[in-house]
Amino acid sequence: MCALHGGDWAGYLAEFGAMPLDFSANTSPLGLPPGVRRAAEAALEAADRYPDPACRELRRALAAHHAVRPAQVLCGAGAADLIYRLALAVRPRRALLPAPTFAEYGRALALAGCAVERAALREGAGFVLQEDFLARIVPGVDLVFLCEPNNPTGLLTPRPLLRRILARCEECGAMLAVDECFHDFLAPEAQQSLIPLLADHPRLVVLRAFTKFYAMAGLRLGYALCGDEALAARMAECGPPWAVSSPAQAAGLAALRETDYARRLRRLIGEERPRLAAQLRALSCRVLPGQANYLLFFHPDEALVPKLRETGVLLRDCRNFVGLSPGWYRAAVRTRPENEIFLQKLKEVL
């Protein structure tokens, strides 16, 4: 069985015989862009042939998009695929993670035989990474994972601290892996990607995915940008060939051209997130000021997930995140009508 994540619509469908309103998965509420859908469908004409195992055209397009070299780009079946490839390629003996954060970092590292240390994000500090994280990066730590913005908190590391973490990793000989899968949801003024720093930092890796922003979770497409081309080559060897299907490669190429979709999505999230947060606070929830397309909140009722499930709404229970207690939940930010239904159902069960 796979680890518990959000988005288990199939389990709900099997139990209730209908599709839920899913607030447990934080993908774009606008759905798959029409141009991406057409590109994926057209690629099915060549489904009798193996996909390009090197994703040459997509890697060239991503390299041009991010102003890096194609050899620095590795495509995979979602960011999770690349997280496991990175752990197996680096084989760190000791790694450092904040807690709470995305669970697959720890699982991938454990699979690679790595000892994992977790630096607690303190509730009293709003679950924001603090300066004392620097003191945990010492010689002997081989790999540091950060999620920017973090999942499930939706919070960013302060920009100056993020730069100091990168510098500290270099001083100690550690690799820094930064998961930016939710970066595209940020308002332009909040964006602080480390991709422009790859040229000067060979021990830096940035992970991105089409999964969330372009609602391509079922197509499975992510990519790693490596400061060191040799690392990208090693990661490619740490998994099966043909990891990215032809429809997924075609969809990725089309998604890079969806500039109007991107503007509409950022505008929608920018409008609905503060509104949803205010309504949750009105229901006596403690809401973190997340900047992505989801909100982490606390309510003392520890049974909100099964209660909402009975009404047809899925919510992410975050008690299985290291560092979070029962009562913490993550809700996606969706369209105004969907958010209204979610809030009404939440009022009913409360």
C-alpha positions as a Markdown table, in Angstrom:
| # | Residue | x | y | z |
|---|---|---|---|---|
| 1 | Met | 0.0 | 0.0 | 0.0 |
| 2 | Cys | 1.2 | 3.5 | -0.7 |
| 3 | Ala | 1.6 | 6.2 | 2.0 |
| 4 | Leu | -1.4 | 8.3 | 2.9 |
| 5 | His | -1.7 | 11.4 | 0.8 |
| 6 | Gly | -4.6 | 13.5 | -0.4 |
| 7 | Gly | -6.6 | 12.9 | -3.5 |
| 8 | Asp | -7.9 | 9.4 | -2.9 |
| 9 | Trp | -11.0 | 9.9 | -5.0 |
| 10 | Ala | -10.9 | 6.3 | -6.1 |
| 11 | Gly | -11.3 | 5.1 | -2.5 |
| 12 | Tyr | -14.3 | 7.4 | -2.0 |
| 13 | Leu | -15.8 | 6.2 | -5.3 |
| 14 | Ala | -15.4 | 2.6 | -4.3 |
| 15 | Glu | -17.1 | 3.3 | -1.0 |
| 16 | Phe | -19.9 | 5.6 | -2.0 |
| 17 | Gly | -20.3 | 5.1 | -5.7 |
| 18 | Ala | -20.0 | 8.8 | -6.6 |
| 19 | Met | -17.2 | 11.3 | -7.0 |
| 20 | Pro | -16.4 | 13.6 | -4.1 |
| 21 | Leu | -15.7 | 17.3 | -3.9 |
| 22 | Asp | -12.0 | 17.0 | -3.3 |
| 23 | Phe | -10.3 | 19.6 | -1.1 |
| 24 | Ser | -7.6 | 17.1 | 0.0 |
| 25 | Ala | -5.6 | 17.4 | -3.2 |
| 26 | Asn | -4.0 | 20.8 | -4.0 |
| 27 | Thr | -4.1 | 20.8 | -7.8 |
| 28 | Ser | -5.4 | 23.6 | -10.0 |
| 29 | Pro | -9.2 | 24.1 | -9.7 |
| 30 | Leu | -9.3 | 25.2 | -13.3 |
| 31 | Gly | -8.6 | 21.7 | -14.5 |
| 32 | Leu | -6.4 | 20.5 | -17.4 |
| 33 | Pro | -5.8 | 23.4 | -19.9 |
| 34 | Pro | -7.6 | 22.7 | -23.2 |
| 35 | Gly | -4.3 | 23.1 | -25.1 |
| 36 | Val | -2.6 | 20.5 | -22.9 |
| 37 | Arg | -5.5 | 18.1 | -23.3 |
| 38 | Arg | -5.3 | 18.4 | -27.1 |
| 39 | Ala | -1.6 | 17.8 | -27.1 |
| 40 | Ala | -1.8 | 14.7 | -24.9 |
| 41 | Glu | -4.6 | 13.3 | -27.0 |
| 42 | Ala | -2.7 | 13.9 | -30.2 |
| 43 | Ala | 0.3 | 12.1 | -28.8 |
| 44 | Leu | -1.8 | 8.9 | -28.5 |
| 45 | Glu | -1.5 | 8.5 | -32.3 |
| 46 | Ala | 2.1 | 7.4 | -31.6 |
| 47 | Ala | 1.2 | 5.2 | -28.6 |
| 48 | Asp | 2.5 | 2.1 | -30.4 |
| 49 | Arg | 6.0 | 3.5 | -30.2 |
| 50 | Tyr | 8.2 | 3.8 | -27.1 |
| 51 | Pro | 8.4 | 7.4 | -25.7 |
| 52 | Asp | 11.7 | 9.2 | -26.0 |
| 53 | Pro | 13.5 | 7.9 | -22.9 |
| 54 | Ala | 15.6 | 11.1 | -22.8 |
| 55 | Cys | 12.7 | 13.5 | -23.2 |
| 56 | Arg | 14.9 | 15.5 | -25.6 |
| 57 | Glu | 12.4 | 18.0 | -26.9 |
| 58 | Leu | 10.8 | 18.6 | -23.5 |
| 59 | Arg | 14.3 | 19.0 | -21.9 |
| 60 | Arg | 15.3 | 21.5 | -24.5 |
| 61 | Ala | 12.1 | 23.5 | -24.0 |
| 62 | Leu | 12.5 | 23.5 | -20.2 |
| 63 | Ala | 16.2 | 24.5 | -20.5 |
| 64 | Ala | 15.2 | 27.5 | -22.7 |
| 65 | His | 12.3 | 28.3 | -20.3 |
| 66 | His | 14.6 | 28.4 | -17.2 |
| 67 | Ala | 17.8 | 29.6 | -19.0 |
| 68 | Val | 19.8 | 26.5 | -18.1 |
| 69 | Arg | 21.5 | 23.8 | -20.3 |
| 70 | Pro | 19.5 | 20.8 | -21.4 |
| 71 | Ala | 22.0 | 18.5 | -19.7 |
| 72 | Gln | 21.0 | 20.0 | -16.4 |
| 73 | Val | 17.4 | 18.9 | -16.8 |
| 74 | Leu | 16.0 | 15.5 | -16.0 |
| 75 | Cys | 12.3 | 14.7 | -16.5 |
| 76 | Gly | 10.5 | 12.1 | -14.4 |
| 77 | Ala | 7.1 | 10.7 | -13.6 |
| 78 | Gly | 6.2 | 13.5 | -11.2 |
| 79 | Ala | 8.4 | 15.1 | -8.6 |
| 80 | Ala | 8.1 | 12.0 | -6.4 |
| 81 | Asp | 9.9 | 10.0 | -9.0 |
| 82 | Leu | 12.8 | 12.5 | -9.0 |
| 83 | Ile | 12.9 | 12.6 | -5.2 |
| 84 | Tyr | 13.6 | 8.9 | -5.0 |
| 85 | Arg | 16.1 | 9.1 | -7.9 |
| 86 | Leu | 18.0 | 11.9 | -6.1 |
| 87 | Ala | 18.2 | 9.9 | -2.9 |
| 88 | Leu | 19.5 | 6.8 | -4.8 |
| 89 | Ala | 21.9 | 8.9 | -6.9 |
| 90 | Val | 23.5 | 10.7 | -4.0 |
| 91 | Arg | 23.2 | 7.9 | -1.4 |
| 92 | Pro | 23.6 | 10.4 | 1.5 |
| 93 | Arg | 24.6 | 8.9 | 4.9 |
| 94 | Arg | 22.9 | 11.8 | 6.8 |
| 95 | Ala | 20.2 | 14.2 | 5.8 |
| 96 | Leu | 18.4 | 17.1 | 7.3 |
| 97 | Leu | 14.7 | 17.9 | 6.9 |
| 98 | Pro | 12.3 | 20.4 | 8.5 |
| 99 | Ala | 9.2 | 19.0 | 10.1 |
| 100 | Pro | 6.5 | 19.1 | 9.1 |
| 101 | Thr | 7.2 | 18.8 | 5.4 |
| 102 | Phe | 6.4 | 16.5 | 2.5 |
| 103 | Ala | 6.6 | 12.9 | 3.6 |
| 104 | Glu | 8.3 | 11.4 | 0.5 |
| 105 | Tyr | 11.6 | 13.1 | 1.3 |
| 106 | Gly | 12.0 | 11.0 | 4.4 |
| 107 | Arg | 10.7 | 7.8 | 2.7 |
| 108 | Ala | 13.1 | 8.2 | -0.2 |
| 109 | Leu | 16.1 | 8.8 | 2.1 |
| 110 | Ala | 15.2 | 5.8 | 4.3 |
| 111 | Leu | 15.0 | 3.6 | 1.2 |
| 112 | Ala | 18.6 | 4.8 | 0.3 |
| 113 | Gly | 19.8 | 3.8 | 3.8 |
| 114 | Cys | 20.2 | 7.4 | 5.0 |
| 115 | Ala | 19.8 | 8.6 | 8.6 |
| 116 | Val | 17.3 | 11.4 | 8.6 |
| 117 | Glu | 17.4 | 14.2 | 11.1 |
| 118 | Arg | 14.3 | 16.5 | 11.5 |
| 119 | Ala | 14.4 | 20.1 | 12.6 |
| 120 | Ala | 11.1 | 21.0 | 14.2 |
| 121 | Leu | 9.2 | 24.0 | 12.8 |
| 122 | Arg | 7.8 | 25.4 | 16.0 |
| 123 | Glu | 4.1 | 26.2 | 16.3 |
| 124 | Gly | 5.0 | 29.2 | 18.5 |
| 125 | Ala | 7.0 | 30.6 | 15.5 |
| 126 | Gly | 4.2 | 30.0 | 13.1 |
| 127 | Phe | 5.9 | 27.0 | 11.6 |
| 128 | Val | 8.3 | 29.2 | 9.7 |
| 129 | Leu | 11.9 | 28.1 | 9.3 |
| 130 | Gln | 14.1 | 30.0 | 11.8 |
| 131 | Glu | 17.8 | 31.0 | 11.9 |
| 132 | Asp | 18.6 | 28.1 | 14.2 |
| 133 | Phe | 18.2 | 25.8 | 11.2 |
| 134 | Leu | 21.6 | 27.0 | 10.1 |
| 135 | Ala | 23.2 | 25.4 | 13.2 |
| 136 | Arg | 21.8 | 22.0 | 12.2 |
| 137 | Ile | 23.8 | 22.1 | 8.9 |
| 138 | Val | 27.2 | 20.8 | 10.0 |
| 139 | Pro | 30.0 | 18.7 | 8.4 |
| 140 | Gly | 28.6 | 15.2 | 8.0 |
| 141 | Val | 25.2 | 16.3 | 6.8 |
| 142 | Asp | 25.2 | 15.3 | 3.1 |
| 143 | Leu | 21.8 | 16.5 | 1.9 |
| 144 | Val | 19.3 | 19.1 | 3.0 |
| 145 | Phe | 15.7 | 19.1 | 1.7 |
| 146 | Leu | 13.5 | 22.2 | 1.7 |
| 147 | Cys | 10.1 | 22.7 | 0.3 |
| 148 | Glu | 9.4 | 26.2 | -1.0 |
| 149 | Pro | 6.6 | 27.0 | -0.2 |
| 150 | Asn | 6.4 | 24.2 | 2.3 |
| 151 | Asn | 3.8 | 21.5 | 2.2 |
| 152 | Pro | 1.6 | 21.4 | 4.2 |
| 153 | Thr | 2.1 | 24.9 | 5.7 |
| 154 | Gly | 2.2 | 26.9 | 2.5 |
| 155 | Leu | 4.8 | 29.1 | 4.0 |
| 156 | Leu | 8.1 | 30.3 | 2.5 |
| 157 | Thr | 11.5 | 30.5 | 4.1 |
| 158 | Pro | 12.5 | 34.2 | 4.4 |
| 159 | Arg | 14.6 | 35.0 | 1.4 |
| 160 | Pro | 17.8 | 36.1 | 3.2 |
| 161 | Leu | 17.7 | 32.9 | 5.3 |
| 162 | Leu | 17.2 | 30.8 | 2.2 |
| 163 | Arg | 20.4 | 32.3 | 0.7 |
| 164 | Arg | 22.3 | 31.7 | 3.9 |
| 165 | Ile | 21.2 | 28.1 | 4.0 |
| 166 | Leu | 22.6 | 27.6 | 0.5 |
| 167 | Ala | 25.9 | 29.2 | 1.5 |
| 168 | Arg | 26.0 | 27.1 | 4.7 |
| 169 | Cys | 25.4 | 23.9 | 2.7 |
| 170 | Glu | 28.4 | 24.8 | 0.5 |
| 171 | Glu | 30.6 | 25.5 | 3.5 |
| 172 | Cys | 29.8 | 22.1 | 4.9 |
| 173 | Gly | 29.9 | 20.1 | 1.7 |
| 174 | Ala | 26.1 | 19.4 | 1.8 |
| 175 | Met | 23.8 | 19.2 | -1.2 |
| 176 | Leu | 20.7 | 21.4 | -1.1 |
| 177 | Ala | 17.5 | 20.1 | -2.7 |
| 178 | Val | 14.7 | 22.7 | -3.0 |
| 179 | Asp | 11.3 | 21.5 | -4.0 |
| 180 | Glu | 9.6 | 24.3 | -5.8 |
| 181 | Cys | 6.5 | 22.3 | -7.0 |
| 182 | Phe | 4.1 | 25.0 | -5.6 |
| 183 | His | 6.3 | 28.0 | -6.6 |
| 184 | Asp | 4.2 | 28.9 | -9.6 |
| 185 | Phe | 1.2 | 29.6 | -7.4 |
| 186 | Leu | 3.0 | 32.4 | -5.7 |
| 187 | Ala | 2.2 | 36.0 | -6.5 |
| 188 | Pro | 5.0 | 37.5 | -8.7 |
| 189 | Glu | 6.3 | 39.7 | -5.8 |
| 190 | Ala | 6.6 | 36.6 | -3.5 |
| 191 | Gln | 8.5 | 34.4 | -5.9 |
| 192 | Gln | 12.1 | 33.6 | -4.9 |
| 193 | Ser | 13.1 | 30.6 | -7.0 |
| 194 | Leu | 16.7 | 29.4 | -6.7 |
| 195 | Ile | 16.9 | 28.4 | -10.3 |
| 196 | Pro | 18.9 | 31.5 | -11.3 |
| 197 | Leu | 21.6 | 30.4 | -8.9 |
| 198 | Leu | 22.2 | 27.0 | -10.4 |
| 199 | Ala | 25.0 | 28.1 | -12.6 |
| 200 | Asp | 27.1 | 29.1 | -9.6 |
| 201 | His | 26.1 | 26.3 | -7.2 |
| 202 | Pro | 26.9 | 22.8 | -8.5 |
| 203 | Arg | 25.5 | 21.2 | -5.2 |
| 204 | Leu | 22.1 | 22.8 | -5.7 |
| 205 | Val | 19.1 | 20.8 | -7.1 |
| 206 | Val | 15.6 | 22.4 | -7.8 |
| 207 | Leu | 12.6 | 20.2 | -8.3 |
| 208 | Arg | 9.5 | 21.3 | -10.2 |
| 209 | Ala | 6.3 | 19.6 | -11.5 |
| 210 | Phe | 3.5 | 20.2 | -13.9 |
| 211 | Thr | 1.3 | 18.1 | -11.5 |
| 212 | Lys | -0.2 | 20.9 | -9.4 |
| 213 | Phe | -0.3 | 24.0 | -11.4 |
| 214 | Tyr | -1.5 | 22.5 | -14.7 |
| 215 | Ala | -3.8 | 19.9 | -13.1 |
| 216 | Met | -1.7 | 17.1 | -14.6 |
| 217 | Ala | -1.6 | 14.8 | -11.6 |
| 218 | Gly | -2.8 | 11.8 | -13.6 |
| 219 | Leu | -0.3 | 12.4 | -16.4 |
| 220 | Arg | 2.7 | 12.4 | -13.9 |
| 221 | Leu | 5.3 | 14.8 | -15.1 |
| 222 | Gly | 8.0 | 16.6 | -13.1 |
| 223 | Tyr | 11.6 | 17.7 | -13.6 |
| 224 | Ala | 14.8 | 18.3 | -11.8 |
| 225 | Leu | 17.2 | 21.1 | -12.5 |
| 226 | Cys | 20.7 | 20.3 | -11.4 |
| 227 | Gly | 23.7 | 22.6 | -10.9 |
| 228 | Asp | 25.8 | 19.6 | -11.7 |
| 229 | Glu | 25.1 | 17.9 | -15.0 |
| 230 | Ala | 26.8 | 14.7 | -13.8 |
| 231 | Leu | 24.2 | 14.5 | -11.0 |
| 232 | Ala | 21.4 | 14.7 | -13.6 |
| 233 | Ala | 23.0 | 11.8 | -15.5 |
| 234 | Arg | 23.3 | 9.7 | -12.3 |
| 235 | Met | 19.7 | 10.4 | -11.4 |
| 236 | Ala | 18.6 | 9.2 | -14.9 |
| 237 | Glu | 20.3 | 5.8 | -14.1 |
| 238 | Cys | 18.5 | 5.4 | -10.8 |
| 239 | Gly | 15.1 | 4.5 | -12.1 |
| 240 | Pro | 13.5 | 2.7 | -15.0 |
| 241 | Pro | 13.7 | 3.9 | -18.6 |
| 242 | Trp | 10.7 | 5.4 | -20.3 |
| 243 | Ala | 9.5 | 6.9 | -17.1 |
| 244 | Val | 7.7 | 9.7 | -18.9 |
| 245 | Ser | 5.0 | 8.7 | -21.4 |
| 246 | Ser | 4.6 | 10.3 | -24.8 |
| 247 | Pro | 1.3 | 12.0 | -23.8 |
| 248 | Ala | 3.0 | 13.4 | -20.7 |
| 249 | Gln | 5.9 | 14.8 | -22.7 |
| 250 | Ala | 3.5 | 16.4 | -25.2 |
| 251 | Ala | 1.4 | 17.8 | -22.4 |
| 252 | Gly | 4.5 | 19.4 | -20.8 |
| 253 | Leu | 5.5 | 21.1 | -24.0 |
| 254 | Ala | 2.0 | 22.5 | -24.4 |
| 255 | Ala | 1.8 | 23.6 | -20.8 |
| 256 | Leu | 4.8 | 25.8 | -21.2 |
| 257 | Arg | 2.8 | 27.8 | -23.7 |
| 258 | Glu | -0.3 | 28.3 | -21.4 |
| 259 | Thr | 0.6 | 31.8 | -20.3 |
| 260 | Asp | -3.1 | 33.0 | -20.2 |
| 261 | Tyr | -4.1 | 30.0 | -18.1 |
| 262 | Ala | -1.2 | 30.8 | -15.7 |
| 263 | Arg | -2.4 | 34.3 | -15.2 |
| 264 | Arg | -6.0 | 33.3 | -14.7 |
| 265 | Leu | -5.0 | 30.7 | -12.1 |
| 266 | Arg | -2.8 | 33.0 | -10.1 |
| 267 | Arg | -5.6 | 35.6 | -10.1 |
| 268 | Leu | -8.2 | 33.0 | -8.9 |
| 269 | Ile | -5.9 | 31.7 | -6.1 |
| 270 | Gly | -5.0 | 35.3 | -5.1 |
| 271 | Glu | -8.6 | 36.2 | -4.7 |
| 272 | Glu | -10.0 | 33.1 | -3.1 |
| 273 | Arg | -7.2 | 32.2 | -0.7 |
| 274 | Pro | -7.7 | 35.2 | 1.7 |
| 275 | Arg | -11.4 | 34.9 | 1.4 |
| 276 | Leu | -11.3 | 31.2 | 2.3 |
| 277 | Ala | -8.9 | 31.9 | 5.2 |
| 278 | Ala | -11.2 | 34.6 | 6.6 |
| 279 | Gln | -14.2 | 32.2 | 6.5 |
| 280 | Leu | -12.3 | 29.5 | 8.2 |
| 281 | Arg | -11.3 | 31.9 | 11.0 |
| 282 | Ala | -14.9 | 32.9 | 11.3 |
| 283 | Leu | -15.5 | 29.2 | 12.1 |
| 284 | Ser | -13.0 | 29.3 | 15.0 |
| 285 | Cys | -10.2 | 27.7 | 13.0 |
| 286 | Arg | -6.6 | 28.8 | 13.4 |
| 287 | Val | -5.3 | 29.4 | 9.9 |
| 288 | Leu | -1.7 | 29.8 | 8.8 |
| 289 | Pro | -1.0 | 32.6 | 6.3 |
| 290 | Gly | -0.1 | 30.2 | 3.5 |
| 291 | Gln | 0.9 | 31.6 | 0.1 |
| 292 | Ala | 0.2 | 28.6 | -2.1 |
| 293 | Asn | -3.1 | 27.1 | -3.3 |
| 294 | Tyr | -3.9 | 25.4 | 0.0 |
| 295 | Leu | -4.3 | 26.4 | 3.7 |
| 296 | Leu | -3.2 | 24.6 | 6.8 |
| 297 | Phe | -5.6 | 25.2 | 9.7 |
| 298 | Phe | -6.3 | 23.8 | 13.2 |
| 299 | His | -9.7 | 23.0 | 14.7 |
| 300 | Pro | -10.1 | 21.1 | 18.0 |
| 301 | Asp | -12.6 | 18.7 | 16.4 |
| 302 | Glu | -10.3 | 15.8 | 15.5 |
| 303 | Ala | -13.0 | 14.0 | 13.4 |
| 304 | Leu | -13.6 | 16.6 | 10.7 |
| 305 | Val | -12.3 | 14.3 | 7.9 |
| 306 | Pro | -14.8 | 11.4 | 8.4 |
| 307 | Lys | -17.6 | 13.9 | 9.1 |
| 308 | Leu | -17.0 | 15.8 | 5.9 |
| 309 | Arg | -16.5 | 12.6 | 4.0 |
| 310 | Glu | -20.1 | 11.6 | 4.8 |
| 311 | Thr | -21.2 | 14.8 | 3.2 |
| 312 | Gly | -19.2 | 14.2 | 0.0 |
| 313 | Val | -16.2 | 16.4 | 0.7 |
| 314 | Leu | -12.6 | 15.2 | 1.1 |
| 315 | Leu | -10.3 | 17.1 | 3.5 |
| 316 | Arg | -6.6 | 16.3 | 4.2 |
| 317 | Asp | -6.0 | 15.1 | 7.7 |
| 318 | Cys | -2.4 | 16.2 | 8.5 |
| 319 | Arg | -1.9 | 14.2 | 11.7 |
| 320 | Asn | 0.5 | 11.9 | 9.8 |
| 321 | Phe | 2.9 | 14.7 | 9.0 |
| 322 | Val | 5.8 | 14.5 | 11.4 |
| 323 | Gly | 5.5 | 17.5 | 13.7 |
| 324 | Leu | 1.7 | 18.0 | 13.5 |
| 325 | Ser | -0.9 | 16.8 | 16.1 |
| 326 | Pro | -4.5 | 15.7 | 15.5 |
| 327 | Gly | -6.6 | 18.7 | 14.7 |
| 328 | Trp | -4.5 | 20.0 | 11.8 |
| 329 | Tyr | -6.0 | 20.0 | 8.4 |
| 330 | Arg | -5.1 | 21.1 | 4.9 |
| 331 | Ala | -7.7 | 22.5 | 2.5 |
| 332 | Ala | -7.2 | 23.2 | -1.1 |
| 333 | Val | -8.1 | 26.6 | -2.5 |
| 334 | Arg | -10.7 | 26.0 | -5.3 |
| 335 | Thr | -13.2 | 28.1 | -7.2 |
| 336 | Arg | -15.7 | 30.4 | -5.5 |
| 337 | Pro | -18.7 | 28.0 | -5.9 |
| 338 | Glu | -16.7 | 25.0 | -4.7 |
| 339 | Asn | -15.3 | 26.9 | -1.7 |
| 340 | Glu | -18.8 | 28.0 | -0.8 |
| 341 | Ile | -20.0 | 24.3 | -0.7 |
| 342 | Phe | -17.0 | 23.3 | 1.4 |
| 343 | Leu | -17.6 | 26.1 | 3.9 |
| 344 | Gln | -21.3 | 25.2 | 4.1 |
| 345 | Lys | -20.5 | 21.6 | 4.7 |
| 346 | Leu | -18.0 | 22.5 | 7.3 |
| 347 | Lys | -20.5 | 24.7 | 9.1 |
| 348 | Glu | -23.0 | 21.8 | 9.1 |
| 349 | Val | -20.5 | 19.2 | 10.6 |
| 350 | Leu | -19.3 | 21.7 | 13.2 |
